[in-house]
Amino acid sequence: MKFADILLVVAAIFSALMAGFFFSSSVSVSLGLAKLADKEFLKAMQNINREVQNQIFFVCFFGALVMLPLAAFQQYSHSKNSFALLLIATLFYLVGVFAVTVLVNVPLNNKLEIFDLSKATEATVKQMRNSFERRWNFWNNIRTVASSGSLIFVILACIFSKTK
């Protein structure tokens, strides 16, 4: 197995893990959380946002960000088709996952983190949920579509890497 192939497989694994992460959040976690009362929803999201900041998540999240362009670069001389597909996969991930996370979801998470539930009134709790939930879920769904799109292009690159 060539080094370029190993990079491609690792990029595919990280891409698949992140697509699965965002997909499961969109199609199950968010739906379950939506059924909670306002205060319980906010508390659960605060806990989830704290717990997601762990080494395994960061290795996968940043691993895809690093491995996708590296795999593309390695495919340049091996397969122009795979190179192009991996470049598209990289752009999907860079813009639709990384940029959305950094520019939208993390700032929302940070705003929620400093919200003191123990001192909040029922009205401020409802207001916080209303300003957080729909926007966070919308942009998480964008990350789901982008990471899934990225994965599709990585899979296609794997297929085309074996053809010249």
Residue pairs with C-beta under 8 A, 6 or more apart in sequence:
2 78
3 74
4 71
4 74
4 75
4 78
4 161
5 161
7 67
7 70
7 71
7 74
8 71
8 74
8 75
8 82
8 86
8 154
8 157
8 158
8 161
9 158
10 63
10 67
10 71
11 64
11 67
11 68
11 70
11 71
11 86
11 89
11 154
12 151
12 154
12 155
12 158
14 60
14 63
14 64
14 67
14 68
15 64
15 68
15 89
15 93
15 147
15 150
15 151
15 154
16 151
16 154
17 60
17 64
18 60
18 61
18 64
18 93
18 97
18 147
19 144
19 147
19 148
19 150
19 151
21 57
21 60
21 147
22 97
22 140
22 143
22 144
22 147
22 148
23 144
23 147
23 148
25 140
25 144
26 137
26 140
26 141
26 144
29 48
30 137
30 140
33 41
33 44
33 45
34 41
34 133
36 44
38 122
38 125
38 126
38 128
38 129
39 117
39 120
39 125
41 129
41 133
42 112
42 115
42 117
42 125
42 128
42 129
42 132
43 117
45 109
45 112
45 132
45 136
46 112
46 113
46 115
46 117
49 109
49 112
49 113
50 113
61 101
64 93
64 97
64 150
65 93
65 94
65 98
68 86
68 89
68 90
68 93
68 94
68 150
68 154
69 86
69 90
71 86
71 154
71 157
72 82
72 83
72 86
72 87
72 89
72 90
75 82
75 83
75 86
75 157
75 161
76 83
78 161
79 157
79 160
79 161
79 163
79 164
81 157
81 160
81 161
81 163
82 157
82 158
82 160
82 161
85 153
85 154
85 156
85 157
85 160
86 153
86 154
86 157
88 153
89 149
89 150
89 151
89 152
89 153
89 154
89 157
90 150
92 146
92 147
92 149
92 150
92 153
93 146
93 147
93 150
95 146
96 142
96 143
96 145
96 146
96 147
96 149
96 150
97 143
97 146
97 147
97 150
100 139
100 142
100 143
100 146
101 143
104 135
104 139
105 136
105 139
105 140
105 143
108 132
108 135
108 136
108 139
109 136
111 132
112 128
112 132
115 128
117 125
120 128
